[in-house]
């Protein structure tokens, strides 16, 4: 009976918490807003970093139509 009670208390405490046992963001609303802004800015710059790594941010020098290249 004690084992079932301990299991029930553990499940209820884990189910009631959001995320991990320790919260990721601060409980202070001003500080939490600042942390959320920093997190969203980091995720927004991830796309720019990905394009820079794969050289997708450079302009293409190819022509939009194919050319023969030889003397006609």
C-alpha positions as CSV (number, residue, x, y, z in Angstrom):
1,X,0.0,0.0,0.0
2,X,2.8,2.4,0.8
3,X,4.4,1.7,-2.6
4,X,1.2,2.5,-4.4
5,X,0.8,5.7,-2.4
6,X,4.4,6.8,-3.1
7,X,3.9,6.1,-6.8
8,X,0.6,8.1,-6.9
9,X,2.2,11.1,-5.2
10,X,5.2,10.9,-7.6
11,X,3.0,10.8,-10.7
12,X,0.8,13.6,-9.5
13,X,3.7,15.9,-8.7
14,X,5.4,15.1,-12.1
15,X,2.1,15.6,-14.0
16,X,1.4,18.9,-12.3
17,X,4.7,20.5,-13.2
18,X,5.3,22.0,-16.6
19,X,8.4,20.9,-18.4
20,X,11.2,19.9,-16.0
21,X,11.3,19.9,-12.3
22,X,13.2,23.2,-12.4
23,X,11.5,25.9,-14.6
24,X,13.5,27.1,-17.6
25,X,12.4,30.8,-17.2
26,X,12.2,33.1,-14.2
27,X,9.0,33.6,-12.2
28,X,9.5,37.4,-12.4
29,X,7.4,38.6,-15.4
30,X,9.9,41.3,-16.5
31,X,12.8,38.9,-16.4
32,X,10.8,36.1,-18.1
33,X,9.9,38.5,-21.0
34,X,13.5,39.4,-21.4
35,X,14.5,35.7,-21.4
36,X,11.8,34.9,-24.0
37,X,13.0,37.7,-26.2
38,X,16.6,36.4,-26.1
39,X,15.4,32.9,-26.9
40,X,13.3,34.0,-29.9
41,X,16.1,36.1,-31.2
42,X,18.5,33.2,-31.1
43,X,16.1,31.0,-33.0
44,X,15.5,33.7,-35.5
45,X,19.2,34.1,-36.2
46,X,19.6,30.3,-36.6
47,X,18.2,30.5,-40.2
48,X,20.7,33.2,-41.1
49,X,23.6,31.1,-39.7
50,X,22.4,28.1,-41.6
51,X,22.3,30.0,-44.9
52,X,25.8,31.5,-44.2
53,X,27.2,28.0,-43.5
54,X,25.9,26.6,-46.7
55,X,26.7,29.7,-48.7
56,X,23.1,30.3,-49.6
57,X,23.3,34.0,-48.7
58,X,25.5,34.8,-51.7
59,X,23.9,36.1,-54.9
60,X,23.8,33.7,-57.9
61,X,25.7,34.8,-60.9
62,X,23.9,32.4,-63.2
63,X,21.7,33.7,-65.9
64,X,18.0,32.9,-65.8
65,X,18.2,31.4,-69.3
66,X,20.7,29.0,-70.7
67,X,23.2,30.2,-73.2
68,X,25.2,28.3,-75.8
69,X,28.6,29.7,-75.0
70,X,30.1,28.9,-78.3
71,X,30.5,30.9,-81.6
72,X,27.4,30.6,-83.7
